[in-house]
Amino acid sequence: MNTTLSPSLQNDIENIVQISAIPSILNIICRTTGMRFSAVARVTDEKWITCISQDEINFGLNTGDELVLETTICNEIRQHANPVIIEDVKKSDSFLNHPTPIQYGFQSYISYPIYRKNGDFFGTLCAIDPEPAKLENKEVRDLFSLYTQLISFHLDAIEELGELSKSLQEEKHVGELRETFIAILGHDLRNPVGTTRMCADILLQMELPEIGRRQANTIKSTSYRMQGLIDNLLDFAKGHLGDGIRLELSDNKLALKKLLRQVSKEIKTVDKEHEINFNIDLVDDFQCDINRICQLYSNLLGNAMKHGALDKPITTQIKSQDGLFSIKVTNSGDKIPEERIQNLFKPFFTTNATNNKSGLGLGLYISSEIAKAHGGKIDVNSTNEKTVFEFSMPIKTKSDAGFNT
């Protein structure tokens, strides 16, 4: 490659070299016309540069080599935009005394302009030979016309792909920075939130006036909500950074029951207006990630608290039997439109309800990812009377569990 060329010209030549069909095109031109040198040239108002050539006459032009622009017929084509075909210089009134054939020693010549899709002149597809050649026929003209269009198409495709790849790389980099920031932010927020909750617990153990106790309870419940938001942010960031939802499996049903009950109590602390009917019956043994299942349950129950009618209880039914473990959360309230159900489990989707202004729209998305990691799913059924979110997963024992751990 000619290193004295500008970066844009070097890029143009490299793009031509990338087109795998061009060597075949040049070979077909030589075989069809009988001419022994063919090339694609990049022609500007200052330079004539060889992009790629097939040379059977030792003309001596390789990729990146230049000719003096003013000595080439391609420079004239750049100006008048018409192909030039010479079968025999000695019999041509226009080119018999032209300096270019004399300087470069050819008798036959053909050159077609190559234009970009936007109309810019790129260069030429040309061929020469020291001997005369039969060129003035429809087949040769059609051949050159077709090949110049094909080269133009490939050049545009290469540039569009390059721009798209660059854009995708930039988007990927920005996305990784954003998700890394979210992960760091979520991690650094955990300690102050934990300290806030601990201070609220200490205050609640002291003798306080009723207004002070209410404020301490509010601080504690708010810290739980903040912790949930942080956990969802971290899970979302980790998932998009490639870690995904990873599971730590356990078959401890007692620990699972205890933690599920604790989740219900914690959410009740946040919202004292709803009644929660908690039902659990774990018959069959199975393996799951206890903390993740409780996170899923917390998100489903919290969602029901946000949208459920205040005068009707929220019912949870948790059971393991007949080869299935399920968590069903039912609340009364407005029916969820079908078009919204399709988007409920997408990240950052919110219903914009007045009681959900503080949500990030990640809870149900994270829940669906936890369900998938367990080989399960979450179904939604909403009517004018009630809305049911049900997580279900096939029971896997310790011997046949195949989860990602």
C-alpha positions in Angstrom: 0.0 0.0 0.0 1.2 3.5 -0.9 1.7 5.1 2.6 1.9 8.6 1.1 -1.8 8.5 0.3 -4.3 10.2 2.5 -6.3 8.0 4.9 -9.5 8.4 2.9 -7.8 7.2 -0.3 -6.2 4.3 1.5 -9.6 3.4 2.8 -11.1 3.5 -0.7 -8.4 1.2 -2.0 -8.8 -1.2 0.9 -12.5 -1.3 0.3 -12.0 -2.4 -3.3 -9.5 -5.0 -2.2 -12.1 -6.4 0.2 -14.5 -7.1 -2.6 -13.8 -10.8 -3.2 -15.5 -10.8 -6.6 -13.2 -8.3 -8.3 -10.3 -10.7 -9.1 -12.9 -12.8 -10.9 -14.4 -9.8 -12.6 -10.9 -8.7 -13.9 -10.2 -12.3 -15.1 -13.5 -12.5 -17.0 -12.8 -9.1 -18.7 -9.4 -10.4 -19.9 -10.8 -13.7 -21.1 -13.9 -12.1 -22.8 -12.0 -9.2 -24.5 -8.7 -10.9 -25.1 -7.0 -8.0 -23.4 -4.1 -8.8 -21.0 -4.3 -6.0 -18.5 -7.4 -5.0 -16.5 -7.7 -2.9 -13.4 -9.9 -0.9 -11.1 -8.5 2.6 -10.6 -9.3 5.3 -8.0 -9.4 8.6 -9.9 -9.6 12.0 -8.2 -9.0 15.5 -9.4 -5.3 15.0 -8.3 -4.5 11.3 -8.5 -4.8 8.1 -10.6 -4.2 5.1 -8.2 -4.3 1.4 -8.9 -6.7 -0.4 -6.5 -6.3 -3.9 -7.9 -5.2 -5.3 -11.3 -4.7 -8.4 -13.4 -1.4 -7.9 -15.3 -0.4 -10.4 -18.0 1.8 -8.0 -20.0 4.1 -6.9 -17.2 2.7 -3.4 -17.3 3.9 -3.0 -13.7 1.0 -1.6 -11.8 0.2 -3.1 -8.4 -2.1 -2.0 -5.7 -1.3 1.5 -4.5 0.8 2.4 -7.6 0.1 5.7 -9.3 0.2 7.2 -12.8 0.4 10.9 -13.5 -3.2 11.9 -13.6 -2.9 14.2 -16.7 -1.4 11.4 -18.8 -4.4 9.1 -18.4 -7.6 8.9 -20.4 -9.4 8.1 -17.1 -8.9 11.8 -16.2 -10.8 12.8 -19.3 -13.6 10.3 -18.4 -13.8 11.9 -14.9 -14.5 15.2 -16.6 -16.9 14.1 -19.4 -18.4 11.1 -17.6 -18.6 8.9 -20.7 -17.0 5.5 -21.4 -14.1 5.4 -23.8 -13.6 2.4 -26.2 -10.7 2.1 -28.6 -10.4 -1.1 -30.6 -7.3 0.0 -32.6 -5.4 3.2 -31.9 -3.9 3.2 -35.4 -7.4 3.3 -36.9 -8.9 5.8 -34.5 -9.3 9.4 -35.7 -9.7 10.6 -32.1 -6.8 8.8 -30.5 -4.3 8.2 -33.3 -2.1 11.1 -32.1 -3.3 11.1 -28.5 -0.2 11.2 -26.1 -1.5 8.5 -23.7 -1.4 5.5 -26.1 2.0 6.6 -27.3 3.3 7.0 -23.8 2.0 3.7 -22.4 2.2 1.6 -25.6 -1.3 0.2 -26.0 -3.4 -0.2 -29.1 -6.7 -1.3 -27.5 -8.3 0.4 -24.6 -11.6 0.4 -22.7 -12.6 2.3 -19.6 -16.0 2.7 -17.9 -16.7 5.2 -15.1 -17.6 3.9 -11.6 -20.1 6.1 -9.7 -21.2 5.8 -6.1 -24.9 5.6 -5.1 -24.8 9.3 -4.2 -23.6 10.3 -7.7 -19.9 10.9 -6.7 -17.3 9.8 -9.2 -15.1 7.0 -7.8 -12.8 5.9 -10.6 -12.8 3.5 -13.5 -12.9 -0.1 -14.6 -10.4 -0.3 -17.4 -8.4 -2.7 -19.7 -5.5 -2.2 -22.1 -3.5 -4.3 -24.5 -0.5 -3.7 -26.9 -2.6 -5.4 -29.6 -5.9 -4.4 -31.1 -9.1 -6.0 -29.7 -12.7 -6.4 -30.7 -14.6 -4.2 -28.2 -17.3 -2.3 -30.1 -20.1 -4.8 -29.4 -23.1 -5.0 -27.1 -21.8 -7.9 -25.1 -18.6 -6.0 -24.0 -20.5 -2.8 -23.3 -23.1 -4.7 -21.2 -20.4 -6.5 -19.4 -18.6 -3.4 -18.3 -21.8 -1.6 -17.4 -22.9 -4.5 -15.2 -19.5 -4.8 -13.5 -19.2 -1.1 -12.7 -22.7 -1.2 -11.1 -21.7 -4.3 -9.2 -18.5 -2.6 -7.9 -20.5 0.5 -6.9 -23.0 -1.6 -5.0 -20.3 -3.5 -3.1 -18.5 -0.2 -2.2 -21.7 1.2 -0.7 -22.4 -2.0 1.1 -18.9 -2.1 2.7 -19.2 1.5 3.9 -22.7 1.0 5.3 -21.6 -2.2 7.1 -18.5 -0.3 8.5 -20.6 2.6 9.7 -23.1 0.2 11.2 -20.4 -1.8 13.0 -18.9 1.4 14.3 -22.2 2.6 15.5 -22.9 -0.7 17.2 -19.5 -0.7 18.9 -20.2 2.8 20.2 -23.6 1.8 21.5 -22.1 -1.3 23.1 -19.4 0.8 24.8 -21.9 3.3 26.1 -24.2 0.5 27.3 -21.4 -1.2 29.2 -20.4 2.1 30.8 -24.0 2.7 31.8 -24.6 -0.8 33.2 -21.2 -0.7 35.1 -22.2 2.6 36.6 -25.6 1.1 37.7 -23.8 -1.9 39.2 -21.3 0.3 41.1 -24.0 2.7 42.2 -26.3 -0.1 43.5 -23.4 -1.7 45.4 -22.4 1.5 47.0 -26.0 2.3 48.1 -26.4 -0.9 50.0 -24.4 0.1 53.0 -26.1 3.4 53.7 -29.5 1.8 53.2 -28.6 -1.0 55.6 -27.4 1.5 58.2 -30.7 3.5 57.8 -32.7 0.3 58.5 -30.5 -0.6 61.5 -30.9 2.9 63.0 -34.7 2.6 62.5 -34.7 -0.8 64.4 -32.7 0.8 67.3 -35.2 3.7 67.5 -38.1 1.2 67.5 -36.6 -0.5 70.6 -36.6 2.8 72.5 -39.5 4.5 74.3 -40.8 7.0 71.8 -43.9 9.1 71.4 -46.4 7.8 68.9 -45.4 10.3 66.2 -41.7 9.2 66.6 -42.6 5.6 66.3 -44.6 6.2 63.2 -41.7 8.1 61.6 -39.2 5.3 62.6 -41.6 2.7 61.0 -41.8 4.9 57.9 -37.9 5.1 57.7 -37.7 1.3 58.1 -40.3 0.5 55.4 -38.8 3.0 53.0 -35.4 1.3 53.5 -36.9 -2.0 52.5 -38.3 -0.4 49.3 -35.0 1.1 48.5 -33.2 -2.2 49.1 -35.6 -3.8 46.6 -34.9 -1.2 44.0 -31.2 -1.6 44.5 -31.4 -5.4 44.2 -33.3 -5.1 41.0 -30.9 -2.6 39.6 -27.9 -4.9 40.4 -29.6 -7.9 38.9 -30.5 -6.0 35.7 -26.9 -4.6 35.4 -25.3 -8.1 36.0 -27.7 -9.7 33.5 -26.8 -7.3 30.8 -23.1 -7.5 31.6 -23.2 -11.2 30.9 -23.4 -12.7 34.4 -27.0 -13.6 34.1 -29.1 -15.0 37.0 -27.0 -17.5 38.8 -28.5 -19.9 41.3 -27.4 -21.4 44.6 -29.5 -24.5 45.0 -30.9 -25.8 48.3 -33.6 -28.3 49.2 -34.2 -26.8 52.7 -38.0 -26.5 52.8 -38.0 -25.1 56.4 -35.7 -22.3 55.4 -37.8 -21.5 52.3 -41.0 -21.4 54.4 -39.4 -19.1 57.0 -38.0 -16.7 54.4 -41.3 -16.5 52.4 -43.2 -15.7 55.6 -40.6 -13.0 56.4 -41.1 -11.5 53.0 -44.8 -11.2 53.6 -44.2 -9.5 57.0 -41.7 -7.1 55.5 -44.0 -6.0 52.7 -46.8 -5.7 55.2 -44.6 -3.3 57.1 -44.3 -1.1 54.0 -48.1 -1.2 53.3 -50.4 -1.6 56.3 -53.6 -1.0 54.3 -53.7 -4.3 52.6 -54.6 -7.6 54.1 -52.5 -10.6 53.1 -53.8 -14.1 53.2 -50.6 -16.3 53.3 -51.0 -20.0 52.4 -48.1 -22.4 52.0 -48.1 -26.2 51.6 -44.8 -27.8 50.6 -45.4 -31.5 50.2 -42.8 -32.6 47.6 -39.1 -32.1 48.1 -37.4 -30.0 45.5 -34.4 -27.8 44.9 -34.3 -24.1 44.3 -32.4 -20.9 45.0 -34.2 -19.9 48.2 -33.1 -16.2 48.1 -34.0 -15.9 44.5 -37.4 -17.5 44.9 -38.1 -15.1 47.8 -37.0 -12.2 45.6 -39.4 -13.3 42.9 -42.2 -13.7 45.5 -41.4 -10.2 47.0 -41.7 -8.7 43.5 -45.0 -10.4 42.8 -46.5 -9.6 46.2 -45.2 -6.0 46.0 -46.8 -5.6 42.6 -50.1 -6.9 44.0 -49.9 -4.4 46.9 -49.3 -1.5 44.4 -52.3 -2.3 42.2 -54.7 -4.3 44.3 -58.0 -2.9 45.7 -57.6 -1.7 49.3 -60.9 -3.2 50.4 -60.1 -6.7 49.2 -57.4 -9.1 50.6 -54.4 -10.3 48.6 -54.1 -14.0 48.6 -50.9 -16.0 48.1 -50.9 -19.8 47.6 -47.5 -21.5 47.6 -47.3 -25.3 47.1 -45.2 -28.1 45.9 -46.9 -31.2 44.7 -47.6 -33.4 41.7 -44.2 -32.5 40.2 -44.7 -28.8 40.4 -43.7 -25.9 42.6 -45.9 -22.8 42.3 -46.4 -19.4 43.8 -49.8 -17.8 43.0 -50.5 -14.2 44.0 -54.1 -12.9 43.6 -55.4 -9.4 44.0 -58.6 -7.6 43.2 -58.6 -4.4 41.2 -58.7 -3.0 37.6 -58.2 -5.4 34.8 -54.8 -5.3 33.1 -55.3 -4.6 29.3 -54.1 -7.3 27.1 -51.6 -5.0 25.3 -50.0 -4.2 28.6 -49.7 -7.8 29.6 -47.5 -8.4 26.6 -45.0 -5.8 27.9 -45.2 -6.5 31.7 -42.0 -8.5 31.8 -39.9 -6.1 29.7 -37.3 -4.0 31.5 -38.3 -0.5 32.5 -41.9 -1.0 31.6 -44.3 0.6 34.1 -48.0 1.1 34.2 -47.6 4.7 35.3 -50.2 4.1 38.0 -50.4 6.8 40.7 -49.3 4.3 43.3 -46.3 3.2 41.3 -44.4 6.4 40.6 -41.4 5.2 42.5 -41.0 2.0 40.5 -38.2 1.4 38.0 -40.1 -1.2 36.0 -37.6 -3.9 36.8 -39.3 -6.0 39.4 -41.4 -8.2 37.0 -38.5 -8.4 34.5 -36.1 -9.7 37.2 -38.8 -12.1 38.4 -39.2 -13.5 34.9 -35.5 -14.0 34.6 -35.4 -15.8 38.0 -38.3 -18.0 36.7 -36.4 -18.8 33.5 -33.2 -19.7 35.4 -35.3 -22.3 37.4 -36.7 -23.7 34.2 -40.1 -22.2 35.0 -42.4 -19.4 33.9 -44.8 -16.7 35.1 -48.3 -16.6 33.8 -50.7 -13.7 34.1 -54.5 -13.8 34.1 -56.5 -10.6 34.6 -60.2 -10.1 34.6 -62.5 -7.4 36.0 -62.7 -9.3 39.2 -59.1 -10.3 39.9 -55.6 -10.5 38.6 -53.4 -13.6 39.1 -49.7 -13.8 38.7 -48.5 -17.5 38.9 -45.0 -18.7 38.9 -44.6 -22.4 38.3 -41.6 -24.7 37.8 -41.1 -28.4 37.4 -39.7 -30.0 40.5 -36.2 -31.2 40.2 -34.6 -33.3 42.9 -31.0 -33.2 43.9 -30.2 -36.1 41.6 -31.7 -34.7 38.4 -31.3 -30.9 38.9 -29.7 -29.2 35.9 -29.7 -25.6 36.9 -27.0 -23.1 36.3 -25.1 -22.9 39.6 
